[in-house]
Amino acid sequence: MDSNKLVDVFRQGHLVIPLYLLQNYKKFKMSLSEFLFFMYLYNQGDHFLFNPEKICHDLALDLTTVMEYISSLSDKHLLSFATVKNEKGLMEEVLDLSEFYSKLSLLIRERVVEEKDHSNSNIFGIIEKEFGRTLSPMEFEIIKAWLDNHMSEEIILEALKEATFNGVSNLRYIDKILYEWDKRGIKTKDDVLKNKMQHRKEKEKEPVAEIFDYDWFDDDE
């Protein structure tokens, strides 16, 4: 299924693609070409008269291609056919997007629950308090990515302490610390302490070790 013709249709500026759907269309198991075709249908409304000839004309596609798209999207339970009465009392066949809206609603609810779980975390407030300012949207996304990657609040707070100790109020710096720790298998507060103690012992063996100043980035193990 060639998407070039569909892309040309959207370039004309007659159709709208919601950003949320553009970012999440793969979750509906659609290919890019199917997604662009579906957006044409989406722009027609919830229920609209099934007119293959009009669809072919609007999208500059042949009938076989249009029916392939319809069949594939139907198999994915994103659209279905329904029969309704028109204003004249005659029965008409329409394309129904109700199944798509049900899936979309479920996806949005899952997203809301996910964001609520993150918002219930006090890690955001702790970092804001430590930095003495409100986190930017980008910083919020960085912290959220840590949580999404199953980093515990405990290890994040330990990295925050290291950054603060070194006089740095920068999430990129904390991210580097977390990366180094993850590479070394440091997952908990105890792991951090054990690693520090091991490093201290190694330093004590050296001729001069007056001040303990731990630098996670210069320590190549």
N, C-alpha and C positions, 0 to 999 in steps of 0.2 A: 504493500500500500504506500504509494508515493505521497509525501506530505508537501511537496513543493507547491502544488496548485492551491492547497489549503493555506499555506503561508502567504501566498499572494493575496488571497481573499482578506486576510487579517491586515495586511499592509494597506489595504484600501481604507481602513479605519471605520468600517461599518459594524464591526463586531467587538464585543468587550470580553476580555478574559480576566476574571477576578484573580488578584495576586495569590490569594490563599489556595485556589484551585491549581494555579500554575505551579506552586511550590509543592503541592501534595498529590498531583494527578497519578503518580506512579503507585500510590497506595490503593488506587482503584484498579490496578493491574492493566492500565491502558498504555498503549504505545503512544509516542508523540503524535503520530498521524491520527490515531483514534481519538486522542484528546482534542486535537484541533477540530476534527469533524464533530465531536460531541459538543464543543463550545458553540458551534453553529446551531445545533439543536437547542442548546441551553438558552441561547439568545432569542429563540422563538417563543419561549414561555413554557409553562408546566405541561399543558396539553395543546397540541396543535394538529391540524389536519395533515395526515400523511399523504404528501404529494411528491412522489419520487422524481417526477419530471422537473418540478420546481427546484428540488434539492440539487439535481444534476446541473440545472442551469445556473443556480446561484454559486455553486462551488466548482463549476467547470469540470465535473467528473462524469464518467460514463455510468450507466445504470448498474452494470455488474459491480463496479467498485463501491457504489453507494449501498447496494444490498449486502455486500461483504461487511461493510462497516456496521450496518444495522444489525446483521446477524451476530457479529462478534460482540457488540455492546449489549445485545439482548442476552447472549450466553453469559456475560459477566454480571447480569442482573442490574444493569444501569438504566435500561429502558424496556418498555413493553408496549404492546398494542392494546387499545381499548376501543370499544364501540359506543358512541354517544349520539344523542339526537341533536340535530342542528335547529336553528330558529324556525325552519319550515317543517319540523317534525320528522325529517328524514334521518336515517342512520348513517353515520360517518365513522370512518376508521381514523383514530388519532394516535399519535405517539405520546406515551405517558412516561414522565420522568420521575414518578413517585418513588420508585425503588432507589434511584440515585439520591434523592433527597433524604431518604431514610438512612442510607449509608453515610451521607455527608453529615447528618445530624449526629450519628454515632461517633464519627471521627472527631467532630468538634467537641462532643462531650468528653471523649477520652483526653483530648488536648487540654480542656479546662481542668479536668481532674489532675492531670500531670502538672500543670502550672500551679494548681492549688497546693499540691504536695510540696513543690519547691518553695512556694511562698510561705508555707508553714515552717520552713526551716529558718532558724534564727541566724544562720551563717551570714546572710546578706547584711543584717543589722549590725552584727559584730564587726564585719569588715568596714562598714560605713563609719562606725564609731571609732575604730582604730585609725582610719584615714582622716577622720574629722570632716567628712564631706559626703554628699550623696553620690552614689554610684551612677555612672553613665549607663545608657542602654547597652552599649557594647560590653562594658564590664559585667553587667548583669548576665549577659549571654555567656561570657567566659566562665563565670561561676556556675551557671546552670549546666554548661558543658562538663565541668568537673563532676557535678553530681550525676549527670546522665551517664558518665563513664565509671560510675560506681566508686568514686573516691569518697571516703568517709569525711564527715565534718571534722573529726578528730585530726586527721592528717592534714586537712586544709588549714586548720587553726595552727598546727605546728609549723607549717610553711609560712603562715602569716607572722608568727613569732620570729622566725628566722629573718624575714624581710624587715620587720620592725627593728630587730637587733642591729641590722646592717644599715638602718636609717633610710630604708626604701619603702615608699608607699606606692607601689606599682604592681598591678596584677600580672603584667608580663614577667616581672621578676619572680613572683610567686609561682607562676606557671612553669618557669624554668626549674625552680626548686622541685616542684611536684614531678616534673619530667625526670629529673635526675634520680629522685627517690624511687620512682616507679621502675626505672631502669635497673636500680640496685636491689629491687625487691623490698623496699622499705614501705610498709603499708600502715603501720600503727605508730602511736606515740612511743611505745616500748622499743620498736625497731629503731626509731630516731635516736633514742637515748643509748641503745646498745651500740649503734654505729658511731655515736659521739665518743663513747667510752673507749671503743676500739681505737679510734683515731687518737684519743688522748694518750693511750698507752704507747702507741707508736711514736708520738711526739716526745714522750718522756724518755725514750731510748736514745733520742738525738742529743748531741752535746749541749745545745742551747735551746731551751724551751721555757722561757720565762713567762710568756703570755699565751694563753689559749685563745686563738682566734680562728674559728672554724669557717672555712670557705668551701661551700659545696661544689662550686664550679671549678676551683683550682685543684681539687682533690681527685686525682685520676687513679682509680683502683682497677 
